[in-house]
Structure formats: C-alpha cells, structure tokens
Amino acid sequence: FGRFERRALKEYGTGLGLSIVVKAVERSGGRTWVEDRVPGDHTQGAVFVVELMAA
C-alpha cells in the first residue's frame, strides 16, 4: 500500500487512503492485508482486512 499509488489514472483521489490506514493500524500494533474475494480468483474483487489489537 504505497503512498500515491492508484489503480487507474482515470479515478479521482490522491492515492493516500490505504497507506494512511496501514500506518495508523501498524502504529497501534495491528495488521492489514488483502485477500481475493473469491479464493484463488483475483479477478472477482478483493477483501481488505484490518486487524486491531484489543484494548
């Protein structure tokens, strides 16, 4: 989730959203990752997982 990276140039946005989330989650001791929505088939979308530490 690099800063200023975007999937398509036609889309609006700065490309900062996921990189900000990743930094905030990592600083709090959590983890983030991406999985295929349909296991083994990346063409069917993605699931973005955020795992936070219990307070």
C-alpha positions in Angstrom: 0.0 0.0 0.0 2.4 2.6 -1.2 1.8 6.3 -0.9 0.4 8.0 -4.1 -0.2 4.6 -5.8 -3.5 4.3 -7.6 -5.0 1.5 -9.7 -6.3 3.7 -12.5 -5.3 7.1 -13.6 -8.9 8.0 -14.6 -10.1 7.7 -11.0 -10.1 10.6 -8.6 -8.1 10.7 -5.4 -4.6 11.2 -4.1 -3.7 7.5 -3.5 -3.1 8.1 0.2 -6.1 6.4 1.7 -4.8 2.9 2.2 -1.3 4.0 3.1 -2.7 6.2 5.9 -4.8 3.3 7.2 -1.8 0.9 7.1 0.4 3.3 9.0 -2.2 4.0 11.7 -3.0 0.3 12.2 0.7 -0.7 12.3 1.4 2.1 14.9 -1.3 0.7 17.1 0.1 -2.8 16.9 -2.4 -4.2 14.4 -2.1 -5.7 10.9 -3.6 -5.1 7.4 -3.7 -7.4 4.4 -5.6 -8.1 1.2 -7.3 -11.3 0.1 -9.1 -12.4 -3.0 -12.9 -12.1 -2.5 -13.1 -15.5 -4.2 -10.1 -17.5 -3.0 -7.7 -18.2 -5.9 -9.5 -15.8 -8.3 -8.1 -12.2 -8.2 -10.5 -11.1 -11.0 -13.5 -11.2 -8.7 -12.5 -8.4 -6.3 -10.6 -8.0 -3.1 -11.2 -8.0 0.7 -9.2 -5.6 2.7 -8.7 -6.9 6.2 -7.8 -4.7 9.2 -6.9 -6.5 12.5 -6.7 -4.3 15.6 -5.4 -5.1 19.0 -7.9 -5.4 21.8 -7.8 -2.5 24.2 
